[in-house]
Amino acid sequence: MTNPYLAPTAVLNDNESDVENNSGGGKYIDLPNGVKGWSWGAFLLNWVWAIFNKNLLLGLLCFMPYIGFIGSFYLGFKGRELAWRNKRWESLEHFNRVQKKWSIWGLILVVGVFGIGILAAVVVPAYSDYSQRAHTSSK
């Protein structure tokens, strides 16, 4: 007789380690769940990201006027898939961890540069005005 107070056991197959690691297999491999999606790291740090993820040609295209702008969006949309197909990764978790770091650093650098630009736009005219007033008051 079974105990009616025991919780039923369920067999869940949510273990991501069961997924076959076919990274670095080229453009004809099937992508596992969790690879597709937008890549802020590829979009914001396009040419650097492309070099480190073995997409040198796309990285160089980002330097070309107009084409580079389109290339940045292409890397944003397809960057994660390209990185999975062109580079060998230890696991899906490792891949997602590295791509998340690329995204974080891309956002930090863009927000940082934007912040420095705003700060410079405020400080430089204020300093210029200050030095002009100091110069005229000393006469």
N, C-alpha and C positions, 0 to 999 in steps of 0.2 A: 504494500500500500504506500502511495506517495504522500508526502506532507502537503496539505492544502495551503499552508501558510508560507511556503517558499515562493519566491518570485520566479516567474518563468524565465528560462534561459533563452537568450537570443544570440544568434550567430551573426555578427555584423562584419561586413567586409569593407570597412572604411579605412583600412591601413594603406596609406599611400606608398609604403615600401613594396607593396605587391605589384606596383606599376613597373613595367619593363623600362629600363633606362636605355632609350635608343638615341640619346643626344649625340650630336656630331655625325649623324648618319646621312646627312645631305637633304636635298629638297623633296625626296619622295617618301619620307618616313611619316608615319601617323603620329600626330602630336598627342601627348597625354593631356588629360584635363588639368587645368591650372597653368598652362603655358600661354594660351592666347590672351590678349588684352592689351590695353594701352600701356606704353612705357614712357614715363616722364623722363627717365634717365637718358633714353635714346633720343627723345625729342629735344631736351634742353642741352645735353652735352653730346650732340650728335657725332661729331667727328672723333672725339676722344672715346666715346662709347663704342663706336664702330670699330676702331682699331683694337680695343681690348676684347671685343666679341667676334673677331675674325671676319669683319665685313669691310675690308679696307677700301674697296671701290666705292661703296656707298658713303663712306666717311669722306673720301676725297671729293665726291660730288657735292657735298655740303658746303664746300668753299666757293662753288660757282654761283655767280649772281642769278637770282630767280630760281634756278634749278635747286640751289641749296635750300631755299625756303620750302619748296615742294618736297625735297629729300628729307627735311626734318620731320615733316608731317608723315611721310611714308615710314620713316624709322619709328615714329611714335605709334603708328598703327600696327606695323608688322615687325617691329624690333625684337620683341620677345620671341616670336616664332623663328626669326632669323638667327638669334643667339642660340636657341635650342638646337637648331639644325646644323649650325656651323661649328659649334664648340662642344667638346665633351665635358659634361658636368658630372659630379659625384652622384647626385640624386636630384629629384624634383624639388625637394626642400632646399638643397644647396643652391639650386638655380634661382628659386624664388627669393631666398635670402640675399643673394648677390644683386639681383635686379632691384630689390627694394632699397638696398644701399645706394645703387646708382640713382634711383629716383630721389632719395633723401638728399644726396649731395647736389644733384641738379637743382632742386628747389632751394637749398641753402645758398648756392652760388648765385642763382638768379635773383633771389630776394635780397641777398647781401649787396650785390652790385647795384640793384635798384635803390636800395636804402642809401648806399654811399652817394649815388647820383642825386637823390633828393637832398641829402645832407649838404652836398657841395653846392647845389642850386640855392640853398638858403644861406650857407656860411660865406661863400665867396662874395656875393653882393654886400652882405652885412659888413664884412671885413673891409671891403673897398670903401664903403661909406664911412666907416670908423676911421680909416687911415686918412681919408680926405678931410674929415672934420678935425682930426688931430693936427693935420698939416696946416689948415687954415687958422686954427686957434693959436698956434705957436707963433704966428706972424704978428 
